């Protein structure tokens, strides 16, 4: 709660080797989604409040070496990787409306799905796959892609949405 209202970026990322754990990052604003690309030894961490995905190289000892932040322009959530290594992310394009929806003060909250093709530092594409005012599904938080289908999950809705991808 302190982080939410103070604006301090103090969310911790922990590495656990099976016996011990250690903090490997502690300066992401409200870290939410995380995923690991095994093929490239990259860790992606979503900061919805920072509207960014932080990219790290995972070192052999579990430490993280920051590569860059990708500005996504939306409140990024959970990160999924497809078969090609692309990131698909459920997002909150308006965090104020999302918070109001979460508190029961708004009927809907907008949803957005983005896909990131990350090749290397400074070389990536961000594509918006879907934007919805919240009537089809509110407050999207996850969007795994399987073949040509996008499965969109929500923070609070009692259903999910399946869309056919144009890619």
Backbone torsions as a table, in degrees:
resi	resn	phi	psi	omega
1	UNK	NA	-40.4	179.2
2	UNK	-58.5	-44.0	-179.9
3	UNK	-62.3	-41.1	-179.2
4	UNK	-57.5	-43.7	-172.3
5	UNK	-98.7	-16.2	-179.7
6	UNK	-90.6	-21.6	-177.6
7	UNK	82.1	3.7	179.4
8	UNK	-78.5	134.0	177.5
9	UNK	-90.1	102.3	-173.1
10	UNK	-140.2	24.4	178.8
11	UNK	-77.0	137.1	-176.3
12	UNK	-101.6	141.3	170.3
13	UNK	-107.5	128.4	-173.8
14	UNK	-111.2	139.7	172.3
15	UNK	-108.0	131.7	178.3
16	UNK	-124.4	122.9	-177.1
17	UNK	-94.6	8.4	-177.8
18	UNK	105.9	-20.1	178.7
19	UNK	-128.9	-43.6	-176.0
20	UNK	-124.6	158.7	175.6
21	UNK	-129.3	157.5	177.2
22	UNK	-151.1	152.2	175.9
23	UNK	-77.0	125.6	-179.7
24	UNK	-112.0	-9.2	174.2
25	UNK	-161.4	140.9	179.0
26	UNK	-145.8	32.9	-178.9
27	UNK	-134.4	34.8	175.7
28	UNK	-105.3	132.8	179.7
29	UNK	-72.3	110.1	174.8
30	UNK	52.0	60.6	178.7
31	UNK	-56.6	134.6	-175.2
32	UNK	-125.4	-62.6	-179.5
33	UNK	-101.4	150.1	177.6
34	UNK	-147.8	144.1	174.2
35	UNK	-154.0	157.2	-175.6
36	UNK	-120.7	125.0	175.3
37	UNK	-93.4	99.1	-176.1
38	UNK	-61.9	-36.9	-176.9
39	UNK	-63.9	-32.6	-175.7
40	UNK	-115.4	2.3	-177.6
41	UNK	55.2	45.2	178.5
42	UNK	-113.7	142.3	174.4
43	UNK	-112.9	132.7	176.2
44	UNK	-113.6	130.4	178.8
45	UNK	-127.5	128.3	-178.4
46	UNK	-90.5	135.9	172.4
47	UNK	-120.1	96.4	-179.3
48	UNK	-61.9	-36.3	-179.6
49	UNK	-72.8	-29.3	177.9
50	UNK	-88.5	-6.4	-177.6
51	UNK	55.8	41.0	-175.6
52	UNK	-146.8	160.5	169.4
53	UNK	-113.0	121.2	176.0
54	UNK	-87.5	134.9	-179.2
55	UNK	-112.3	130.3	-179.2
56	UNK	-130.0	148.2	167.5
57	UNK	-89.8	132.6	177.1
58	UNK	-89.5	120.3	-179.9
59	UNK	-84.4	162.9	-175.2
60	UNK	-57.3	-34.0	-178.7
61	UNK	-85.8	5.0	179.5
62	UNK	94.6	-13.1	177.9
63	UNK	-65.0	160.0	178.7
64	UNK	-114.4	134.0	175.4
65	UNK	-109.0	115.8	-177.3
66	UNK	-66.7	129.2	177.8
67	UNK	-98.7	-54.0	180.0
68	UNK	-171.9	169.3	171.3
69	UNK	-110.5	131.1	175.8
70	UNK	-98.0	117.3	178.4
71	UNK	-74.2	116.6	-175.9
72	UNK	-102.0	-15.0	177.5
73	UNK	69.3	17.5	-178.9
74	UNK	-156.4	161.8	-179.4
75	UNK	-77.3	87.6	-173.7
76	UNK	-67.9	145.5	-179.6
77	UNK	-120.6	-129.7	-176.3
78	UNK	-69.8	143.5	-175.2
79	UNK	-110.6	128.5	173.9
80	UNK	-120.7	148.9	176.5
81	UNK	-110.4	134.9	176.0
82	UNK	-89.8	-176.7	-176.8
83	UNK	-61.1	-27.0	-178.5
84	UNK	-91.3	-1.8	-179.3
85	UNK	89.6	6.2	176.4
86	UNK	-75.2	148.1	177.9
87	UNK	-93.3	134.3	169.9
88	UNK	-119.4	135.6	-169.3
89	UNK	-138.4	129.4	170.5
90	UNK	-81.8	134.6	-172.2
91	UNK	-132.5	159.5	173.6
92	UNK	-112.5	99.4	-176.9
93	UNK	-68.9	-18.1	178.1
94	UNK	-134.9	100.9	-175.6
95	UNK	-68.1	-29.7	178.6
96	UNK	-68.6	-43.3	177.2
97	UNK	-67.0	-39.1	177.1
98	UNK	-57.3	-47.3	-178.9
99	UNK	-62.5	-40.6	177.8
100	UNK	-63.8	-41.9	176.7
101	UNK	-62.8	-43.9	-179.4
102	UNK	-61.2	-33.4	179.5
103	UNK	-86.7	-0.1	179.4
104	UNK	83.0	13.0	-177.6
105	UNK	-95.6	-13.5	177.4
106	UNK	-124.7	142.9	-178.2
107	UNK	-68.9	-39.0	-177.8
108	UNK	-137.1	164.4	171.2
109	UNK	-136.3	137.4	-177.8
110	UNK	-62.5	154.7	178.3
111	UNK	-125.3	149.0	176.2
112	UNK	-146.1	141.6	176.3
113	UNK	-121.9	128.4	176.6
114	UNK	-122.1	156.8	176.8
115	UNK	-127.3	132.4	179.8
116	UNK	-119.4	125.6	172.1
117	UNK	-100.8	100.7	-178.3
118	UNK	-97.9	118.6	-179.9
119	UNK	-100.4	-49.3	178.3
120	UNK	-168.4	176.7	-178.3
121	UNK	-51.0	124.4	178.9
122	UNK	76.1	1.5	-176.8
123	UNK	-126.8	88.6	179.7
124	UNK	-154.3	157.0	176.5
125	UNK	-121.0	138.7	174.0
126	UNK	-115.2	124.7	-179.0
127	UNK	-122.1	131.5	174.8
128	UNK	-82.6	120.2	-179.9
129	UNK	-91.8	-30.1	-175.2
130	UNK	-161.1	137.7	170.9
131	UNK	-133.5	134.5	-177.3
132	UNK	-140.3	143.9	-179.6
133	UNK	-74.6	-1.7	178.8
134	UNK	107.2	-4.6	-179.9
135	UNK	-77.0	-34.9	177.8
136	UNK	-78.7	-43.0	174.2
137	UNK	-158.9	133.5	-177.6
138	UNK	-98.6	144.0	171.2
139	UNK	53.5	57.6	179.0
140	UNK	-58.1	143.2	-178.7
141	UNK	-131.5	-15.5	-178.5
142	UNK	-152.2	147.8	-177.3
143	UNK	-152.1	67.6	177.0
144	UNK	-65.1	145.7	179.0
145	UNK	-112.2	130.6	176.0
146	UNK	-129.8	117.4	-173.5
147	UNK	53.6	-115.1	-179.2
148	UNK	-107.8	20.0	-179.5
149	UNK	-113.4	140.7	175.1
150	UNK	-112.5	121.9	179.2
151	UNK	-102.1	111.2	-174.2
152	UNK	-103.2	121.3	177.6
153	UNK	-107.1	159.1	-174.1
154	UNK	-122.1	160.1	175.7
155	UNK	-67.7	-42.9	-171.5
156	UNK	-128.5	-19.2	-178.5
157	UNK	-63.7	154.0	-178.7
158	UNK	-95.7	20.2	178.6
159	UNK	-146.2	169.7	171.7
160	UNK	-125.8	167.0	-175.2
161	UNK	-118.8	135.8	178.0
162	UNK	-117.0	126.0	179.7
163	UNK	-122.4	152.5	174.7
164	UNK	-90.1	128.5	-179.1
165	UNK	-80.3	146.6	177.5
166	UNK	-88.8	-7.4	-178.7
167	UNK	-75.1	NA	NA
